[in-house]
């Protein structure tokens, strides 16, 4: 009798967006984290109406000049983000959503030197060499019907892959720091360009991104007339505006982001030597089709 035809079970098919393209996009998101930037230091996006993936981003960093006599400038930042795209996989009969939960972690350092532009040395130009190290992790768990099946390289990355990246670049900052006690004013204009390149990553993906942006930052501090911890209590006003001109441009739907802040600063010098001032600042951020609020904490040493 003629042999009956047999149909082999269908292999799982990946029907989501191109993973390589998404890997480059996630590395572009990493570029937000490696750039010291107040406006993007606490950013969360969730669009329930359109079903777009959620994004949560945070950054902690700071910088300082050792002294006017030895104006070596040092800065550092560490940050992370959580990106939640959803992909679809199918075995020909059944489709399942595959949540991925990509986590970005990055650290950036910078070494610079202050070149004074006036006699009082409160106007400086500051070239900075920046270096970064980051990693993108995907911790998705595949649906049970895909376990022990054949996966292509893209799905392997989605399931349990990683993307390591290093960055080299620099910044140029113009800073103006006039002081007339008890008032303080800081104004900084910064251009940053850091090139990110993947290395030692899962075989299915490679990535690169260019973290290029400009930032204007201004802060005014003045006494309120009140005493806290035996020292004057100050109020703080802040303005920060960033323009993204590298890989970050339009990746989140905007390339300009502005933050306005107001808060209080407590002088802690009378009660502790660990730090000199403590600030709490409420901020309102806005850009194209986006707005939000945050609460920031800062220490001065």
N, C-alpha and C positions, 0 to 999 in steps of 0.2 A: 504494500500500500504506500502511496506517496506520503512522504514525511510532512507532518503538519508544520506550518510556518509558526515560528515563535517570535514574539516581540520582546526585545530586551527592555528592561526598565529604564525609563528616561533618566538621564543624569540631571542633577540640579542645575538650574539655569539662573545666573545672576542677572536680574533685570533692573537694578538700580542705576543711578548715575555713574559715570566713569570714575573708578576709584583713583586712578592716577591723577585725574583732574582734581578730585576732592583732596588727594594728598597734597598737591601743590597749594590748594586753597587753605588747608589746615596749617601748612607751613607759613602761608601768608598771615593767618591769624596769629601764629607764633610771633610774627614780627611786631604785633602790637605789644606783646609781653616783653620783648627784648629791648624796646625803646623806652627809656625813662620819660614818662608822660603822665602828668597829673590828670588830664582830662579823660584818659582811658584807664586809669589805675583801678577803677571799680566800675565795671560795665557788665550789665546783664540784659539780654534780649530774649523775649519770648513772644511770638506772634501766634496766638491761638486761633485767630480768624483765618489765617492762610495755612496753618499747619507747618510753617517754617521751623527748622530746628532751633532748639534753645541754645543760648550761649551765655556762659557766666565767666567773667574775667576779673582777676584781681592782681595787684602789684604792690610790693613794698620796697621802698628804696630811699636813697638819700645821697648827698654829696657835700663836700666841705673843702675849703682851702686851709692848709696847715697854719700859715701865718703870712703877714705882709712881707716879712723879711725872707721867708722861704715859701713862695706861693705855689707849692705843689698841690694840685687839685686831685682828689680821689672821689670816686662815686661807685655805687653798686646798687643793683636792683635784683629782686627775685620775684617771679610771678608765675601765674598759672591760669589756665582757662579750661572750661569744660564745654565741649561741643557735642550735640546730640542729634546727628542726622539719622534717618531711618532708611534702610535699603530693603528691597524685595527680592526674595529667592523663591524658586519654584521647581518642583520635580516633574512638571508636566500635568499633574492632576491637582496639586494643592499649592497655594501660595501662602507664604508667611512673611510677616514684617520682621526684619532683623535689626533691632536697635543696636547701636554701636558704642556710644559713650566714649568719644575720643578725648583724652586728657593731654593738655600741653603743659609742660613745665620748663622754665628757662631761667637762667641766671646771666646777668650782664655786669661787667666791670668796666671801669674807665679810669685812665690816667691822663692828666692834663697839666697845663702850666698857665698861670695868670700873667699876662703882659699888660701892665698899667698903661693907660692912655692919657692920664692927667697927673698933675702933681700930687693930689690928695690920694691917689691910687684907689678911688672908689668907682672908677670907670675902667673896666678891663676887657680884653679880648682873650678868649680861652680856647685854644685847640685841644681836643681830647681824642685819645686813641681808645676805641671800644672793642671789646671782645665778648663773645656770648657762647653759651653752650645750652642746648635744649633737647627735649625729647618729646615725641608724640606717641602716646600709647593707645591702642585699641583693645578694649576688654570685653567685646561682645561675646555672648554665649549663643552658639548656633542652635536653632530649633532641633528637637530630638530626631525628626525625620531626616535631617541632614548629617547626623553623626555617622562616622565611618564611611561616608560617601566620598567620591572623588571631588576635590575642590581645585579650582584654578588658583593661580597665585594671588589674584585680586581678593578672592574670598578668604584665602589664608590670612592676608593682612587684616581684613575686617575682623576675622575671628580672634586672632591673638598676636597680631604683628606689632611692630614698633618702627618709628622713624626718628633717627638721631640726626641732630643738626648742629653745626658750629657756625659762628658768625664773626666776621672781621670787618672793621670799618672805623668810622670816626665821626666826630661832631665838632662844630664850630659855634661858640657861644659868645655873645656880647652881653656883659653884665654891668649893671649900674646899681650901686648900693650906698646911696647917701644916708648919713646918720646925723640926726640932730635931736639928741635926747630931750624928752622921752619918746620921740617919734622915730619910726623906722620904715624905710621903703625899699623894696627889692624889685628890680625890673630885669628880666632876662629874655633874650631873643636867641633861639637855638635852631641850628640845622643839623640833622642827624642822617647818616647814611650807613647802614650795616647790611652787608651781603650775607645771606644765610644759604648754606649748602648742606645737603644730607650726607651722611656717611654711615657705614656699617649697618644698614637698615635691612628690613625684610626684602627678599628677592623680588617681590611683586611691584614695589613702588620706589620711586626716587622723587626728590623734591628740591626746589630752590625758591628763594624769595628775596626781595629787596626791601628792607625796612628803611624807607626814606620819608622823612617828615620835617616840618617846621613847627616850632612852638613858641608862643609868646606867653610869658608868665609874669604877673605883677602881684605884689602883696603889700598892704599897708597895715601897720600896727601902731596903736595909740592907746594911752591910758583911759580908763572909764571913770576914774575918780574914786573907785572902790578899792579896798584892800582885801586880799585873800592870802592866807598863810603868811601874813605880815609883810606882803609885797604888793605892789600895784597890780590890779587886774586890768588886762588890756583887751580891747576888741580887735578883731582881725577881719580884713576884707581881702578877697582874692579874685583874680581873673586869670583864666587860662584859655588859650585858643590854639588848637592844633589843626594843621592841614596835612593830609596824607597824600603823598605824590608817588609812592612806590607801589609795591604789591598790595598794600592795604587799601589803595584807592578804590572806592565803590564796592569792595568785597562784602561790606555789611550794608550797602545801600547809601552810604554817605562818604564824603572825603573831607568834611569840615566838622569839628566838634568843639563846642564852647562850654566852659564851666564857670559859674559864678558862685562864690562862697562867702559865708559870713560866720564868725564864731568868736570864741573867747580863748585867751591865752593866760595861763597861770604861771607865775614865777615861783619855782619850787626851790630856789637856792637857799632859803632859810631852813628847810626841813630835810633836804637830801642833797648829796653830792653826785648821785648817779646821773642825773640830768638836770639841766638848768631851767627848762620851760616845758610845759605841757599844753598842747592845743587841741581843741575840739572844734571842728568846722563842718557846718552843713552846706552841701553843694547842690546846685541845680545845673544839670547838663542838658544841652540841646544841640541838635543838628538837623539835617534834612530828614523829615518824617520820623524823628526820634526825639524823645525827651525823657528825663528821669531825675531822681534825687538820690543822694547818698550822704553818709555821715562818715567823716574822716578823723582819725586820731594821729597826732604827730608829737615827736619829742625833739628838743634841741639840746645838744651837748656842749 
